[in-house]
Amino acid sequence: MFYTYILRSSIDGTKYIGHTSDLKKRLQNHNQHQSKYTSTKAPYILIWYCAFLTKDKAINFEKYLKSSSGFAFSNKRLI
């Protein structure tokens, strides 16, 4: 399985959207400052995720959520 996920920073409330094949390990990486982009805003809380059968679908949905229409969709329907 592959996952698209949304995290929220406990520091300032900013959101991070990503994809992974191991959701638990990826969340640990974010919270242990092992991810360059998110290291300054840890700890993070997982606020939403979705499982996909293929990596391509997870990546495509991540890209959609990062677009302007996907941003509006996630704020209205997901979180």
C-alpha positions in Angstrom: 0.0 0.0 0.0 1.0 3.6 -0.6 -0.3 6.5 1.4 -1.0 10.2 0.8 -1.0 12.1 4.1 -1.5 15.5 5.7 0.4 16.5 8.8 -0.2 19.5 11.1 2.7 21.2 13.0 2.1 21.4 16.7 4.4 24.5 16.7 2.5 26.8 14.3 -0.4 24.8 12.8 1.1 24.7 9.3 0.2 21.7 7.1 2.5 19.4 5.2 1.3 17.0 2.5 3.3 14.0 1.4 3.3 10.4 0.2 5.0 7.2 1.5 4.8 3.4 1.6 5.4 3.3 5.4 3.2 5.9 7.1 4.3 5.1 10.7 8.0 5.3 9.8 7.5 8.5 7.8 5.8 10.2 10.7 8.6 9.3 13.0 11.1 10.7 10.4 9.3 14.0 10.4 9.1 14.2 14.2 12.8 13.2 14.6 13.9 16.1 12.4 15.1 13.7 9.6 13.2 15.5 6.9 14.8 18.8 5.7 11.6 20.7 4.9 9.7 19.8 8.1 12.6 19.7 10.6 12.0 23.2 12.0 8.3 22.8 12.7 8.2 19.4 14.4 6.4 17.7 16.2 3.7 16.9 13.7 0.3 15.3 14.2 -1.2 13.1 11.5 -4.5 14.6 10.7 -5.5 12.7 7.5 -4.3 9.9 5.3 -5.6 7.8 2.4 -4.3 4.4 1.1 -3.7 3.6 -2.6 -2.8 0.4 -4.4 -0.2 2.1 -6.6 2.6 4.6 -5.9 1.5 6.6 -9.0 -2.0 7.2 -7.6 -0.6 8.3 -4.2 1.8 10.7 -5.9 -0.9 12.1 -8.2 -3.3 12.7 -5.3 -0.5 14.4 -3.4 0.1 16.7 -6.4 -3.7 17.4 -6.6 -3.8 18.3 -2.9 -0.9 20.7 -3.4 -2.8 22.5 -6.2 -5.1 25.4 -5.6 -8.3 23.4 -6.2 -6.9 20.5 -4.1 -6.0 22.8 -1.3 -9.6 24.1 -1.2 -10.9 20.5 -1.4 -8.8 19.3 1.5 -9.8 22.2 3.7 -13.5 21.7 2.9 -13.8 17.9 2.8 -10.8 16.3 4.5 -9.8 18.3 7.5 
